Amino acid sequence: MKFSWLPSRRRERGTDARAASRYRASSQVASVGHGDKVVLLDLRSEQYYSLDDVGARIWHIMAETPSSEEIAAKLAEAYDAPVDIIRQDVDAFVNGLVRDRLVEKV
């Protein structure tokens, strides 16, 4: 996933997540921090996923504030970028996690 609001990164288009949607990690996913990254293990498929520093930050924020709107607001505090652009990228990222069954809507 490329985040458009980070320097020298291009934006991916298309999002389905709704700002009011809330998410949580699937009970079938184990996660562990490794430096500034997070490694996920889908216990059903036994596939590993690696999240970069921004993906790891979203993963951690999602545990305490599970809506994409709240996640984007927290990221906007840390990065110098418009919250609307961040929200689009967060929606795309979270949709990918939902698609891969790593998180679920609640």
N, C-alpha and C positions, 0 to 999 in steps of 0.2 A: 504494500500500500504506500503510495506516495502522498505526502501531505503538502498541499499547495502553499501553505503559509510559512513553510520552512524555506530558508534560502536555497536557491538553485534547484528547486523541485517543481515538477509539473503536476497539475491537478488532474485527477481522474473524475469523470463525469458520472452522474446517475446515482440517486439515492432513493431508498424506499422508507427509511426509518422516519418515524414521526417524533416530534419534539416531546410529546406527552408520553411516548412509550418508555417503559422502564425495563431494565434488563438485570439479569444476574448470571453468574457463572453456572454452567451446568454442573450438576452433582456428579457427573461422569467425567469431569475434567480435573486433573491435578495440575497445580502450577508451582513453580519454584523460581525464585529470583537468581540470576546469574550475572553479577556485575550490574550494569544498567539495563539489562535485558531480562525478559521473562520467558521461560520455557514452559509450554503447555503440553500435557499428555492426555489425549482422548482415550479414556480407558476402554471404550467400546471398540474402536478401530486400532488401538495401540499405535496411533500416529502422533508424532511430535510436531509441535509448532513453535517457532521462535519469534518473539515480538521484539522489535527494536526499542530504543529508549522512549520514543513517543507512544508506541503501542503498549509498552509496559506501563507508562504513566496512565494511559487510558484504562488499562486493566485494573490498576490500583484504585483509580478514582471511581470506577464503576462499582467497586465493592462498597463505597460509602455513599455515593450519589449516583444512583443507577439510571437517570434519564440522560439522553443524549444532549439535551439543552443544558443541563447542569454540568455535564462533563465539558462541553464547549466553553461554558462560562469560566470554569476553573482553569482550562488550558489558556484562555484569553488573558488570564491574570499572569501567566508564566511566559507567554510568547507575545511578541509585538505584531499582532495580526488581527484583522477584523473578526469578531465573533461569528458573523454570518458565514464567512469562508471556513472557519474552523468547524462550525456546526455541520456544514456539508461534508467535510472530510471525516468527521466523527461518525456521521450517519453511514457513510460508505464503509468505514472500517467496522462498525458494529454490525452492519448488514452482512459483511463477510463472516464475522464470528457466528452470527445466527445461522447463516447458510451452512457453515461447517459444523454446526451443532455444539459449539464451544460455549455459547451463551444462549439464554432463552428469554423470551419476553415474559414479563410477569404482570 
